[in-house]
Amino acid sequence: MSHCLVTHVGAVAALSVGLRVGLVVGLATGPAAGQMPGHPSVGEPREAPSIAGLHEPVPDSSSADPALPEGTLVIELRDADDGPLPRTRFTLGTVRQSIALGDKRERRELVTDDAGQVRLDGLSVESAIAYRVAATNGLGAFAALPFRLPNGAGYRVSLHVVPVTSDVEQALVAVQYVALVDVKDDRILVQQAIVAYNFGRTAWFANDVPMALPKGATALTSQQSMSDRTVTLDGTTAKLRGTFPPGESTIEYQWQVPFGETPSVELTIGLPPHVAVARAMAVASPANSLVVEGFSPAEVGTDQRGQRMLSTERSFRRGEAPLAAMTVRFGGIPTPGPARWVASGLALVVVLASVLWGLLARSRRGNSHGTSGPELEAIARQQAIELGVAHRSGEVGPTTFEAEKRRLIEDLAKGLSAT
């Protein structure tokens, strides 16, 4: 990822409370708790009321504990309500980092006691050694951030492992979706972020959830993270996979499509389920325009790096049909002027002339059985001119132009070599 899209867009974290408020309103007037009440509205951040069914998750924790001796690690597994998880299996991963020998990885299978804990003594506090606690529950994967043991104190890790569902309709999940369009020389780069807010006690496992991409999309990559969340490309479909536990989770990814020399581009992009807010943005010059079907008119602003931006968004309220895709139209893209095609045609003639210069020595002797060198030269020049004219008019695209130029040179070389 060229840069963090969430940081680039800004204000994503501030929407968490707003989404929570909207979801509370939906729960208070909608279906019973535990079911997704349509799409919540988003307003200004404010204190959210408490309501049955809306879960306030206790975050995982990982910190030094001076009450424990150096080299001691205490691991606690907790449930969705922060209660202990006795007799629960998990893994402790160890990585020893070495530039000379490479990283050495080990895994230990452990089981919590009746209090939901495991205590390990005498562990190494070397700075080159990092530890990570991870557990699974069905398809879901849960893990604490990697850590190193401190000098002079022990360490305590608390990891929450909750029930998992692959049915998003059974999870209290609201999603903010962001797409950033950036036009490069020969391609359209689209960076995307999915910020999921899970307000329930159950984690949602996205099991290859499809999100359609425009035809020709390629080079899809996900931002590396310590979670199991990822997006992969399957034909013309992006597939979202991974665990979204209670709380806030983010995944970023990007892809690109080839760009023809046209003044505008239209992209239809599939969305994840339960989108509460969708935002489209584009790095733009004063000549550019950004239109998304069903969205508010694009506004002009700047990002944190001072780049001019166009942005538009749409909030989805309870009762609205979910949006499966959004169609983005980006216009005002500068195209090459006719001078470029004139130069290309002249360049072709120059290239052919250079080939002729090296080969005409043999052709000037004449060919009693075929076309003479001067005749071949005249034919080549005429074909070069016709090809340049077709390229300028748009009848021949850049790829065909280059291919025909190479063919013309090769045919001329073969013809002259035979004289």
C-alpha positions, 0 to 999 in steps of 0.5 A, a space after each residue: 500500500 503506497 500510503 495508509 488510506 484511512 489516515 489519508 481520508 481522515 475522520 474515519 475513527 470519529 465515525 465510530 461513535 456516530 455509527 454506534 448512535 445510529 445503530 442504537 436508534 435502529 435497535 430501539 425502533 427496529 427488530 429484536 436485539 441480535 439482528 442487524 436492523 438495516 443500515 444505521 444513520 451517521 451523525 455528529 459524534 456524541 454520547 451514545 445511550 445504553 441499550 440491551 443488545 448493544 455490546 461494549 467490548 473490553 479490548 485485549 490488553 498486553 503490558 508489563 506487570 512489575 508484580 511479576 518476576 522478570 521472564 514471567 508471562 501470564 496469559 489470560 483468555 477471556 470471553 465476550 463479557 470478559 469472563 475467564 475461559 477455562 480449559 481452552 486451547 491456544 498457541 504461543 508463537 516465538 520468533 527469534 530474529 537474526 540477520 545472519 541466520 534468518 528468523 527462527 519460529 517456534 509454536 507451543 500448544 497450551 491450555 488454560 487452567 480452571 481460572 482461564 490462565 497460563 503462567 510461564 516462568 523463565 522465558 528469555 527477555 532478549 530483545 531479538 525474541 518476540 512472542 505472540 498469543 493466538 487462538 481459534 474458535 471455529 473459522 475465527 482467528 484471534 490474536 494479541 499484538 506481538 510483544 517482547 518481554 521487558 527487563 526487570 518485570 513480568 508481562 501479562 496478556 489478556 486475549 478475548 475469544 468469542 463465538 463466531 458466525 459466518 452469517 453477517 445477518 447474525 452479527 451486529 456489524 456496520 461498515 464504513 467503506 472508502 474508495 480513493 481513485 488516482 489516475 496514473 500515466 497508463 492506469 487507474 489506481 483504486 485504493 480501498 478501506 473497509 472499516 467494520 464496527 462490530 457492536 455484538 458479542 459475536 465475531 463475524 467471519 467473512 468467508 470469501 465474501 464477493 465484491 465485484 470489480 471492473 473488467 480488467 482489474 489486476 494487481 490486487 494487494 492487501 495491506 499486511 497486518 497481524 490479523 487473518 483478514 485479507 482480500 484476494 482477486 478471483 477473476 473479476 471479483 475481490 473476495 473478503 476473508 477473515 475475522 471481524 471481532 467485537 470492536 473496530 477492525 480495518 482492512 485496506 487493499 488496492 487494485 488497478 485497471 488499464 487506462 485508455 487515452 480517454 477524457 473520462 473513466 467509469 468504474 463499477 465497484 462492488 461493496 461489502 455487506 452492511 455498508 452504513 457510510 460509503 465515500 468516494 474520493 479522487 486525487 484531482 486537478 481543477 479540471 477533473 469531475 467526480 460523480 457517483 450515482 446516488 451520492 451527493 455532489 462532490 466537494 473540493 478539499 485537500 488531504 493531509 499532504 496538501 493534494 487537491 481532492 474531490 469527495 462525495 459520500 452517502 449514508 444509508 438509513 434504516 429501511 433502505 435497500 443495501 447498496 451492492 455496488 457503486 458506479 464512479 465516473 471520473 472526468 476531465 482527464 487530460 488526453 494527449 494532443 495531436 502534436 504527440 501523434 504527429 511526432 509519433 508518425 515522424 519518429 516512425 519515418 525516422 526509425 524506418 530511415 535508419 533501417 533503410 540506411 543500413 540495408 540499402 547498400 545491398 538493395 542498390 545492386 538491384 533485384 532482377 527477380 523482385 522489387 528494387 531497393 528504391 521501390 521498397 523504400 518508397 513503399 515503406 515510407 508510404 505505409 509509415 505515413 498511412 500508419 501515422 495518419 491512422 494513429 492520429 485519427 484514433 483508428 489505430 490505438 497505441 498498442 496496434 501502432 507499436 505492433 504495426 511499426 515493428 512488423 513494418 520494420 521487420 518486413 522491410 529488413 527481410 525484403 532488403 536482405 533477400 535482394 
